[in-house]
Amino acid sequence: MPRYENSDVSFDVPRDWEDRSVVAFAAPPEPGQTAAASVVMTRDALAAGEDFRRYGDRQLLELAKRLEGFQLLARHERAIGDRPGLELRFAWRGQSGPLEQRLVLVPGRRPTVLSFTATIPKDEAARLDPVFDRIFASVRIAGSPDG
């Protein structure tokens, strides 16, 4: 059995199980702030014949249907380490107010995609963009020459 390990816990999992772990970090909230910036990384399996760009298109359609006041702000290629990637930037109205999100997609091992979602209160986006740019620039994918 392969072993899952991080700094807090480790355990064995059956070899044929998919890793669906979620990694999430949030900024400390400012006094009176209803939402804090965060970044979440997830893994997902690609559908047969699907690449990460088609996956991104599918996610974009779902987000547009589900999120109140959805507005696509940008869609562009963005390399992550030595791998091609795609960044979708959009705004919508959350329960705590207007939000901006940056969804960065990059192919993982096997037919998977890694998704990095940065969530920012809209009025903090310009100030926090450099922080998320540094986070995205620091990503290294296992199995890549730079990983």
C-alpha positions in Angstrom: 0.0 0.0 0.0 1.3 3.5 -0.8 1.7 5.9 2.2 0.0 9.3 2.3 2.2 11.7 4.3 2.2 15.4 5.2 3.6 17.3 8.1 0.7 16.4 10.5 -0.4 12.8 9.6 0.5 9.8 7.5 -1.4 6.6 6.7 -1.5 3.7 4.2 -4.1 3.7 1.4 -5.0 1.0 -1.1 -2.9 1.3 -4.3 -5.9 1.6 -6.6 -7.6 4.4 -4.7 -7.5 7.9 -6.2 -5.9 10.7 -4.2 -8.8 13.2 -3.8 -7.0 15.2 -1.0 -7.8 18.9 -0.6 -5.1 21.4 0.5 -6.5 24.7 1.8 -4.8 27.8 3.3 -6.5 31.0 4.4 -5.2 34.4 5.4 -6.0 35.6 8.9 -9.1 37.7 8.8 -8.8 41.4 9.4 -11.0 42.9 12.2 -14.5 43.2 10.9 -13.8 41.3 7.7 -16.5 38.8 6.7 -14.3 36.9 4.3 -10.6 36.3 4.1 -8.4 35.4 1.1 -7.7 31.7 0.6 -6.1 29.3 -1.8 -7.3 25.7 -2.2 -5.7 22.9 -4.2 -7.7 19.9 -5.4 -7.2 17.0 -7.8 -9.7 15.7 -10.2 -9.8 12.9 -12.8 -10.1 14.0 -16.4 -12.9 12.5 -18.5 -11.9 10.1 -21.3 -10.4 12.1 -24.1 -10.4 15.3 -22.1 -7.4 17.6 -21.5 -7.0 20.3 -18.8 -8.2 23.0 -21.2 -11.5 21.2 -22.0 -11.8 20.5 -18.3 -11.5 24.2 -17.7 -14.2 25.0 -20.2 -16.5 22.5 -18.5 -15.7 24.1 -15.1 -16.4 27.5 -16.5 -19.8 26.5 -17.8 -20.7 25.0 -14.3 -19.5 28.1 -12.5 -21.5 30.4 -14.7 -24.6 28.4 -14.0 -24.1 28.1 -10.2 -22.6 31.4 -9.1 -24.8 34.5 -8.6 -23.7 37.4 -10.7 -21.0 35.4 -12.4 -18.7 37.5 -14.7 -15.7 36.1 -16.5 -12.8 38.6 -16.2 -10.0 36.7 -18.0 -9.0 33.4 -19.5 -5.4 32.9 -20.5 -2.6 30.3 -20.7 -0.4 30.3 -17.6 2.6 28.0 -17.2 3.0 26.3 -13.8 6.7 25.3 -13.4 7.5 23.5 -16.7 3.9 22.6 -17.4 1.3 24.4 -19.5 -1.6 25.7 -17.5 -4.8 27.7 -17.8 -6.0 30.6 -15.6 -9.6 31.6 -15.3 -10.4 34.8 -13.4 -14.0 35.6 -12.5 -16.1 37.6 -10.1 -19.4 36.8 -8.4 -21.6 37.6 -5.4 -21.0 35.3 -2.4 -22.8 35.2 0.9 -20.2 37.5 2.4 -20.2 40.0 -0.6 -18.5 40.4 -3.9 -15.6 38.0 -4.6 -13.0 37.4 -7.2 -11.5 34.0 -7.9 -8.5 32.8 -9.8 -8.7 29.2 -10.9 -5.4 27.9 -12.2 -5.5 24.4 -13.8 -2.4 22.3 -14.6 -2.1 18.7 -15.8 -1.1 16.3 -13.0 0.2 12.7 -13.1 -1.9 10.2 -14.9 -5.1 11.6 -16.5 -5.6 14.2 -13.7 -5.8 17.9 -13.3 -4.6 20.0 -10.4 -6.8 23.0 -9.6 -5.6 25.9 -7.5 -8.4 28.3 -6.6 -7.6 31.6 -5.1 -10.5 33.4 -3.5 -10.3 37.1 -2.7 -12.8 39.6 -1.4 -13.3 41.9 -4.5 -12.1 45.0 -2.7 -8.8 43.3 -1.8 -8.1 41.8 -5.2 -5.6 44.4 -6.4 -3.7 44.3 -3.1 -3.5 40.5 -2.9 -2.9 39.6 -6.6 0.9 39.8 -6.0 0.6 37.3 -3.1 -1.3 34.8 -5.3 1.1 35.4 -8.2 4.0 34.4 -5.8 2.1 31.3 -4.6 1.4 30.2 -8.2 5.0 30.8 -9.2 6.2 28.6 -6.4 4.2 25.5 -7.4 6.4 22.5 -8.4 4.7 19.4 -9.8 6.2 16.0 -8.8 7.8 14.3 -11.8 8.6 17.6 -13.6 12.2 18.6 -14.1 11.7 21.5 -11.7 9.7 19.4 -9.2 
